[in-house]
Amino acid sequence: MAAKGFIKLLEIAERSKQRTLGLPADGQAVEYWSGIGFTLDGQYFLAAMGEVSEVLAVPRYTHVPGVKPWMKGIANVRGRLLPIMDMLGYFNRASSLQEHRRRLLVIDQGDIFSGLVVDEILGMQHFPVQDYSPEALHVHAELRPFVQGAFRREDKDWAIFSLARLVEDPQFLQASA
C-alpha cells in the first residue's frame, strides 16, 4: 500500500515538472517595481509602497482658520487627527474633479501623519525594473523636485513621486498662513 502512495507522488511530481516548462528558468525572472498609482491634473504618478499607509475616500473634515489654502482641514480617522492637504493646491494648481470623487493617500511616517488629496487612485501598479528611466518627461515643473524618475506603459509616463521628499519640504511643514 505504501508503494502505491509513493508511485502516485512520483506521478504528481512528473506532471508538475511538465507544467513548468513555459516558466522562466532560475535567473531569468523579471524583477518588478511596485507602487500605488494615482493621478494629479491628468498626469500619472506612482508612490512607493512603503510611503503610503492606506488609501481612503476624502473624509469629512473641519476647516482650520489661519492656514494656507492647500491645507483643507483636520479629520478624525479612527481616533487620530489627520491633517488633510490638497496636493494640487500645494503646487498652486486646481483639480477639475469634485471633491467627493477625489481620494486620499495617508502617510504615517515617524512624526508625520497626513492625508494627501489626489484626483484618482489607480491601485497597485507593477513595472519591470529594466523599464525605469531617471528622466520623467511631461511632469509639471512645480512637481519635478519631488519626482525620482519614471516608467512608461502604453504611451503614458508614470512618474515616481516621492511622498517622503514632500513631507520633508520645509514649505510643506509650514501650513500656517
SVG drawing of the C-alpha trace seen along z (x, -y; Angstrom):
<svg xmlns="http://www.w3.org/2000/svg" viewBox="-19 -84 39 86">
<polyline fill="none" stroke="black" stroke-width="0.4" points="0.0,0.0 2.9,-2.4 4.5,-1.8 1.2,-2.7 1.2,-6.1 4.9,-6.7 4.2,-5.9 1.3,-8.4 3.6,-11.1 6.2,-10.4 3.4,-10.8 2.3,-14.1 6.0,-15.4 6.4,-14.5 3.2,-16.3 4.4,-19.3 7.7,-19.4 5.9,-19.2 3.7,-22.1 6.6,-24.4 8.2,-24.2 6.9,-27.6 8.1,-29.3 11.4,-31.3 14.4,-29.3 16.3,-30.4 18.0,-33.8 15.6,-34.7 12.7,-36.0 11.8,-39.7 12.2,-41.9 9.3,-44.3 9.0,-47.7 5.5,-48.2 3.8,-51.3 0.4,-52.9 -0.8,-54.6 -2.6,-58.0 -3.4,-61.0 -2.9,-64.7 -4.2,-67.1 -4.3,-64.4 -0.8,-63.1 0.1,-59.6 2.2,-59.1 3.4,-56.3 4.1,-56.4 6.4,-53.7 4.5,-51.1 6.3,-51.9 5.4,-55.5 1.6,-55.0 0.0,-53.5 -3.6,-53.5 -5.9,-54.9 -9.3,-56.5 -12.1,-58.4 -11.8,-62.0 -13.4,-62.0 -15.4,-64.8 -13.1,-67.4 -13.2,-70.6 -11.7,-73.7 -8.9,-75.2 -8.6,-79.0 -5.3,-80.8 -3.8,-78.1 -2.7,-78.1 -5.4,-77.4 -4.0,-73.9 -4.5,-72.8 -8.1,-71.6 -8.6,-70.9 -8.5,-68.2 -10.4,-64.9 -10.9,-62.3 -9.8,-58.9 -10.1,-56.0 -9.5,-58.3 -6.5,-60.1 -6.5,-63.7 -5.5,-63.6 -4.4,-66.8 -5.9,-66.9 -3.8,-68.6 -4.6,-69.1 -1.6,-68.1 -2.6,-70.1 -3.4,-73.1 0.1,-72.9 1.5,-73.2 -0.8,-76.2 -3.0,-74.0 -6.6,-73.2 -8.4,-69.9 -11.2,-69.7 -12.8,-66.9 -15.4,-67.4 -14.0,-66.7 -16.2,-63.7 -14.7,-61.9 -11.1,-62.6 -9.1,-60.2 -6.7,-60.4 -3.2,-58.9 -2.4,-58.6 1.2,-59.0 2.2,-57.7 6.0,-58.1 7.6,-58.9 6.0,-62.2 4.2,-62.8 0.6,-61.6 -1.1,-63.4 -3.7,-62.8 -2.9,-64.0 -5.8,-64.6 -5.2,-63.3 -7.5,-63.2 -7.8,-59.5 -6.3,-56.2 -5.3,-53.7 -4.4,-50.8 -1.2,-48.8 0.9,-49.1 3.8,-46.9 6.6,-47.8 9.6,-45.8 12.7,-47.3 14.5,-47.5 11.8,-49.9 12.9,-52.6 14.1,-55.9 15.8,-58.5 14.1,-61.2 10.4,-62.0 9.1,-63.7 5.9,-65.7 5.7,-66.5 4.6,-69.9 7.7,-72.0 6.5,-72.5 6.3,-68.8 9.8,-67.9 11.7,-68.3 9.7,-65.5 9.9,-63.1 12.5,-60.4 12.3,-59.0 9.5,-57.3 8.2,-54.2 6.5,-54.1 3.5,-52.0 1.1,-52.2 2.3,-55.7 1.8,-57.0 4.6,-58.2 4.2,-57.1 6.4,-59.5 7.6,-58.2 6.5,-60.8 8.5,-60.8 6.0,-61.5 8.9,-61.3 10.6,-64.2 7.3,-66.2 6.7,-65.8 10.3,-66.8 9.9,-70.0 10.1,-73.0 7.2,-74.8 5.0,-71.7 5.6,-71.6 4.6,-75.3 0.9,-75.2 0.1,-78.3 -0.7,-81.4"/>
</svg>
